[in-house]
Amino acid sequence: MKIGRVGVLGAGLMGSGIAEVCAKMGYETVIREVSDDLAKKGVSRIKGSMGKAVEKGKLEAGPRHAARSTLSTTTRLEDLAGCDLVIEAIVENLDAKKEAFSILDRACAPHAIFCSNTSSLTITEISAATGRPDRFAGLHFFNPVPVMKLVEVVRTIATSEATEKTVFDFATSLGKHPIRAHDNSGFVVNRLLVPYLLDAVRALEEGVGTREDIDKGMELGCGHPMGPLRLLDFVGLDTTYAIAEIMFNEYREKRFAPPPLLKRMVLAGRYGKKSGRGFYEYGEGR
Ligand SMILES: NC(=O)c1ccc[n+]([C@@H]2O[C@H](COP(=O)([O-])OP(=O)(O)OC[C@H]3O[C@@H](n4cnc5c(N)ncnc54)[C@H](O)[C@@H]3O)[C@@H](O)[C@H]2O)c1
């Protein structure tokens, strides 16, 4: 199946990155956000990211201009009606995702394929809100989307082979390296990564080391490009908390349980880089 027009639900951290790579590869891309302000914020994030790519010599001014002209925004779900593929990247909340997909299911053409970028919810459960579980798959990108090469393509027991192939080929057309994963909470990467990140918070909580020592330990001792607490700030502590809760409910294993410190930080509004403060502080001069 040929994909021409792509819809992206949500213009947060992930949605804006996904829309950026789709537009750069020439797909006509429509972003849906809940308000004009949030849509504008998403577009300015995309402009900033493309600007940086131009500065680094990774994108030329001509293709950047072309990419911008293929991008549009809306606050109406119904405006995604003409899309061949819709990628959802809204908050990690099952009810919110199901509600959005059930509206889209009525609005979009029968051939359209739906994908969720969820990190921890089961694709099967989200797809149950639609009448097209055979044309529903997981398409899990990594942050920052324009930079990270991996995409997990998730097939449920209901996803058709043709849908999996179309989604896999689409991911490849974005310049990504897709891998296939089963529809288990966390797929491949988060199943391994989330317990590690949560353990780093526990280590801080228990006074094993300072935030700097924990991060430096993993950077210099294991060759990780970024320590776990800094990485948590980039992923978003609110998003990680939601992911841990979902994975704990799925597996009932302690290693997925969100530590109290993570919950306290979310309650205090310290979501990480996106809110200006998490384990570290962000902003002017920091
Ligand atoms: N942050 C990460 O590193 C990461 C990585 C991979 C996958 N994910 C997944 O991607 C999804 C989004 O995460 P994020 O980090 O971009 O979150 P975010 O909080 O940065 O952005 C979510 C955006 O969705 C918008 N939104 C909420 N309801 C909406 C709706 N009905 N229609 C359109 N927009 C809506 C919000 O206004 C917000 O701008 C989650 O499912 C998350 O698990 C996140």
The ligand as a Gaussian input file, in Angstrom:
#p B3LYP/6-31G(d) Opt

LIG

0 1
 N        9.205000      10.711000      25.869000
 C        9.808000       9.664000      25.309000
 O       11.045000       9.522000      25.360000
 C        8.986000       8.646000      24.548000
 C        9.654000       7.717000      23.735000
 C        8.890000       6.802000      22.972000
 C        7.505000       6.809000      23.078000
 N        6.885000       7.716000      23.906000
 C        5.411000       7.691000      23.938000
 O        4.942000       8.734000      23.081000
 C        3.700000       9.258000      23.592000
 C        3.830000      10.756000      23.791000
 O        4.898000      11.004000      24.689000
 P        5.606000      12.448000      24.749000
 O        6.860000      12.256000      25.532000
 O        5.645000      13.064000      23.381000
 O        4.542000      13.256000      25.643000
 P        4.330000      14.842000      25.749000
 O        3.705000      15.073000      27.074000
 O        5.589000      15.570000      25.410000
 O        3.277000      15.157000      24.550000
 C        1.977000      14.677000      24.508000
 C        1.166000      15.671000      23.686000
 O       -0.079000      15.083000      23.335000
 C       -1.057000      16.123000      23.337000
 N       -2.393000      15.511000      23.397000
 C       -3.043000      15.003000      24.468000
 N       -4.244000      14.493000      24.080000
 C       -4.337000      14.669000      22.730000
 C       -5.289000      14.346000      21.724000
 N       -6.411000      13.705000      22.039000
 N       -5.025000      14.671000      20.428000
 C       -3.865000      15.307000      20.112000
 N       -2.917000      15.646000      20.998000
 C       -3.145000      15.324000      22.296000
 C       -0.681000      16.972000      24.536000
 O       -1.255000      18.255000      24.438000
 C        0.853000      16.970000      24.443000
 O        1.323000      18.057000      23.676000
 C        3.384000       8.458000      24.857000
 O        2.554000       7.405000      24.533000
 C        4.772000       7.959000      25.290000
 O        4.693000       6.771000      26.051000
 C        7.594000       8.643000      24.623000

